[in-house]
Amino acid sequence: MKNYDVLILGAGASGLMLAGNLNKKIKNALIDTNEKPAKKLKISGGGKCNITNVSVDINNFDGDEALLASAFQKFSKENLLDFLDRNRVELELRKGRYYFCKHSSDDIINVLKKNAKNSEIILNNTVLHVTKEDDELFYVKTDKGLYKAKKVVVATGGKSFQTLGASDIGLQIAKSFDLSVKEFTPALVGLTVQKEQFWMKELSGLSCYVHVKVAGKTLKEEMLFAHKGISGPAILSTSLYWKKGEISIDFLPNENIIDLTQNSKKLVSSVIPLPKRLAKALLKAVGVNDKECTKLNKQDKELLKALHNYTFAPAGNFGFTKAEVSRGGVLAEELDVNTLESKKIKDLYFIGEVVDITGELGGYNFQWAFSSAYTCAKAIK
Ligand SMILES: Cc1cc2nc3c(=O)[nH]c(=O)nc-3n(C[C@H](O)[C@H](O)[C@H](O)COP(=O)(O)OP(=O)(O)OC[C@H]3O[C@@H](n4cnc5c(N)ncnc54)[C@H](O)[C@@H]3O)c2cc1C
């Protein structure tokens, strides 16, 4: 049985970043179920992963503020950009906000692997469970063998996209040590709609810029109408905060429908600056017949205001197979904010998506994965 100072479970974004920042004298290994490290990072952002955002704020996350603030203070967006720049990874800014790889997410994977060259990478090993024995050592059992270590870092991510090796083993390990967890649920995922909103499914393929209000947040991005319901960046971020109940969409956030229809001889659907098919469907949804603007009566005008505040309760979401992340994880209160070590179990750490911290769409989840990894790496002596 091989003996390590540190075993890192999961060779994804956070596991690799941690390995690269450990003191070189620490004998460590990464264990992953896949035949290659960082499979999720590779396919994310259409193969060019959205690595971070121009503005990284704790308000862009669902999770414990102290934990987030501590990790970002130790490894900020600027630190991440600087790290990538020093390693000659070229990035491009999209929509003035999102940092993507200019060429391919392989550029980042290669840098992470190069940085982690002191670490052994054990692939094709599925972690089954972890125990801690009287000798104070951890025993990590995989489907291929048993490994022993003084410290274990759980970096096994969330359980969405199981085809890429994702699992909830991190939560199983936490629970086996009596740590409190919030079960994973799909997030950054499309939403299904109830019968009253089935009209949205008929617009499949169309998209528009909207403001969505959900649980006290306003998300400003594109939404996409899909066969199964609604999707696109605005809705994916909405799914992070929506548990049940109503959301409200402003379909014309940069306009005023009353001003648009004022004294116009055109049809209402023609003055709405949206694709005609969408404009017509929206009019039907708010109960206004498409007619010449001058013929709108007082009641029509009242109904039209709903275009700025179309309120409805989604039915559910598209599930783990489509979700970019899993909401939930090991509760923040179980972890030391400065080290991410379990308060109950000495030498057991949790980083990345397995922690109950989830970001909106826009590079926030990689930023958290890297910031939490760095925080933990620097705490391991
Ligand atoms: C399609 C898609 C697109 C995304 N796009 C973006 C994006 O553009 N920007 C962004 O910020 N975030 C994005 N994300 C989210 C981001 O990929 C994750 O939040 C991030 O990878 C989490 O890092 P992690 O290290 O915690 O987990 P991961 O990177 O998922 O790494 C966990 C590792 O643990 C391994 N593992 C799991 N179970 C076991 C087991 N039992 N035994 C051994 N190994 C195991 C996995 O194989 C994996 O390699 C996307 C996710 C998906 C699915």
PDBQT file of the ligand as one rigid body, heavy atoms in Angstrom, charges set to zero:
ROOT
HETATM    1  C1  LIG A 401     -21.002  21.588 -19.388  1.00  0.00    +0.000 C 
HETATM    2  C2  LIG A 401     -20.371  22.406 -18.303  1.00  0.00    +0.000 A 
HETATM    3  C3  LIG A 401     -19.873  23.674 -18.605  1.00  0.00    +0.000 A 
HETATM    4  C4  LIG A 401     -19.313  24.463 -17.593  1.00  0.00    +0.000 A 
HETATM    5  N1  LIG A 401     -18.819  25.680 -17.933  1.00  0.00    +0.000 NA
HETATM    6  C5  LIG A 401     -18.270  26.463 -16.966  1.00  0.00    +0.000 A 
HETATM    7  C6  LIG A 401     -17.671  27.695 -17.304  1.00  0.00    +0.000 A 
HETATM    8  O1  LIG A 401     -17.560  28.067 -18.479  1.00  0.00    +0.000 OA
HETATM    9  N2  LIG A 401     -17.208  28.479 -16.271  1.00  0.00    +0.000 N 
HETATM   10  C7  LIG A 401     -17.269  28.076 -14.959  1.00  0.00    +0.000 A 
HETATM   11  O2  LIG A 401     -16.827  28.822 -14.068  1.00  0.00    +0.000 OA
HETATM   12  N3  LIG A 401     -17.775  26.873 -14.628  1.00  0.00    +0.000 NA
HETATM   13  C8  LIG A 401     -18.251  26.056 -15.598  1.00  0.00    +0.000 A 
HETATM   14  N4  LIG A 401     -18.749  24.821 -15.261  1.00  0.00    +0.000 N 
HETATM   15  C9  LIG A 401     -18.666  24.394 -13.851  1.00  0.00    +0.000 C 
HETATM   16  C10 LIG A 401     -17.240  23.935 -13.534  1.00  0.00    +0.000 C 
HETATM   17  O3  LIG A 401     -16.849  22.965 -14.499  1.00  0.00    +0.000 OA
HETATM   18  C11 LIG A 401     -17.167  23.315 -12.136  1.00  0.00    +0.000 C 
HETATM   19  O4  LIG A 401     -17.770  24.154 -11.187  1.00  0.00    +0.000 OA
HETATM   20  C12 LIG A 401     -15.707  23.079 -11.751  1.00  0.00    +0.000 C 
HETATM   21  O5  LIG A 401     -15.123  22.157 -12.655  1.00  0.00    +0.000 OA
HETATM   22  C13 LIG A 401     -15.628  22.537 -10.338  1.00  0.00    +0.000 C 
HETATM   23  O6  LIG A 401     -14.294  22.193 -10.063  1.00  0.00    +0.000 OA
HETATM   24  P1  LIG A 401     -14.017  20.972  -9.055  1.00  0.00    +0.000 P 
HETATM   25  O7  LIG A 401     -12.574  20.783  -9.051  1.00  0.00    +0.000 OA
HETATM   26  O8  LIG A 401     -14.722  21.214  -7.782  1.00  0.00    +0.000 OA
HETATM   27  O9  LIG A 401     -14.749  19.748  -9.732  1.00  0.00    +0.000 OA
HETATM   28  P2  LIG A 401     -14.412  19.038 -11.129  1.00  0.00    +0.000 P 
HETATM   29  O10 LIG A 401     -13.669  19.936 -12.017  1.00  0.00    +0.000 OA
HETATM   30  O11 LIG A 401     -15.704  18.483 -11.583  1.00  0.00    +0.000 OA
HETATM   31  O12 LIG A 401     -13.423  17.868 -10.703  1.00  0.00    +0.000 OA
HETATM   32  C14 LIG A 401     -13.847  16.791  -9.906  1.00  0.00    +0.000 C 
HETATM   33  C15 LIG A 401     -13.046  15.576 -10.295  1.00  0.00    +0.000 C 
HETATM   34  O13 LIG A 401     -13.373  14.517  -9.388  1.00  0.00    +0.000 OA
HETATM   35  C16 LIG A 401     -13.460  13.316 -10.115  1.00  0.00    +0.000 C 
HETATM   36  N5  LIG A 401     -14.311  12.370  -9.387  1.00  0.00    +0.000 N 
HETATM   37  C17 LIG A 401     -15.613  12.454  -9.085  1.00  0.00    +0.000 A 
HETATM   38  N6  LIG A 401     -16.021  11.378  -8.407  1.00  0.00    +0.000 NA
HETATM   39  C18 LIG A 401     -14.941  10.581  -8.259  1.00  0.00    +0.000 A 
HETATM   40  C19 LIG A 401     -14.712   9.322  -7.648  1.00  0.00    +0.000 A 
HETATM   41  N7  LIG A 401     -15.678   8.640  -7.043  1.00  0.00    +0.000 N 
HETATM   42  N8  LIG A 401     -13.450   8.813  -7.696  1.00  0.00    +0.000 NA
HETATM   43  C20 LIG A 401     -12.424   9.460  -8.314  1.00  0.00    +0.000 A 
HETATM   44  N9  LIG A 401     -12.601  10.654  -8.911  1.00  0.00    +0.000 NA
HETATM   45  C21 LIG A 401     -13.845  11.205  -8.888  1.00  0.00    +0.000 A 
HETATM   46  C22 LIG A 401     -14.041  13.723 -11.462  1.00  0.00    +0.000 C 
HETATM   47  O14 LIG A 401     -13.728  12.790 -12.454  1.00  0.00    +0.000 OA
HETATM   48  C23 LIG A 401     -13.389  15.082 -11.686  1.00  0.00    +0.000 C 
HETATM   49  O15 LIG A 401     -12.227  14.968 -12.460  1.00  0.00    +0.000 OA
HETATM   50  C24 LIG A 401     -19.276  23.992 -16.254  1.00  0.00    +0.000 A 
HETATM   51  C25 LIG A 401     -19.758  22.716 -15.974  1.00  0.00    +0.000 A 
HETATM   52  C26 LIG A 401     -20.289  21.924 -16.967  1.00  0.00    +0.000 A 
HETATM   53  C27 LIG A 401     -20.795  20.550 -16.634  1.00  0.00    +0.000 C 
ENDROOT
TORSDOF 0
